[in-house]
Amino acid sequence: MRDFAPRLVAWQRRHGRHGLPWQGTRDPYRIWLAEVMLQQTQVAAVIPYYERFLARFADVSALAAASQDEVLRLWSGLGYYARGRNLHAAAKAIAVQGSFPRTAEGIQVLPGVGRSTAAAIAVFAFGRREAILDGNAKRVLARCFGAEGAGRLWELAERLLPQRGIRAYTQGLMDLGATVCTRANPACERCPVARGCVARREGRIAELPAPRRRRVLPQRKATWLVLVSGAQVLLERRAPSGLWGGLWTFPELDGAGVKGHCRRVLGCEIAGARKLAPLEHGFTHFTLQAQPVLCAVRKRSPQAQGAGHMWLDTADAVHAAVPAPVRAVLKSLEEALSLPTGRSS
């Protein structure tokens, strides 16, 4: 398929995506922001976050000067929060350097930027002739050429690079995988390279690229203590790294009784407690089953406002740097504030 690249370039210019908010710019900051957000996230979900980020952080300097809490607050709901932390760390590194790196090698040194993401930024921002291999590109190349294995696919991606039209070619690979050569039910009749596609000819579309083995995810359980004092709720900051690193969540029960934990760990006396509706949240490697317990606080001490804890008005907590499941509980909290006063668990 010696005409693979020319066909893809021509198709992209006529049928590809052209109206996305990060297209039509050569600003490496805006392109980098989009590429990081698009990692493991659909375009439709990314657009509102991208626009909010730019409205608040117009350039690298503004992002570097922000607090991590503010960055994570704007990231909240987009998932894979390490991306937000890495984005902030990378902005600080760029601010120290004084300019955005201009090569794929230099870009890849930034926290949270892998080989394919660095190549995409180098292509779109600086016109570098670099190969990408994101999920969409991998699917297109694997099917078109009957190729398997990361090494073979990277070799193929580099060999197919055109001498001209690198931006349209790279965007074309992404667009073709996202809109035509989809994981399920690909629209082969609209594909510009279908004529030479190995997977189509050999009936191997479903097996290329090789699907990941589906495994049963382990389950983790947690009991969240939703402490309410008047119109305020208590939030606890997670450790800087790991699950929901740096975000604010509800304190978790450590195995002791609810009253004992609230008094001993959080410095609060509670009048009553009752369970709210349980919820389930999926992560890459496990499923979290959380049981929120709504606790009516009768008396609270300064201990509960110490390092790592914060009382917030419920309306403000909804907009804090909290993960999506915590926000869902906070949004329903107003309806649940009619607490019993003599019952505890």
Summary of the structure (lengths in Angstrom):
residues: 345
radius of gyration: 24.4
end to end distance: 68.9
largest distance: 77.8
contacts: 1052
relative contact order: 0.11
helix: 46%
strand: 15%
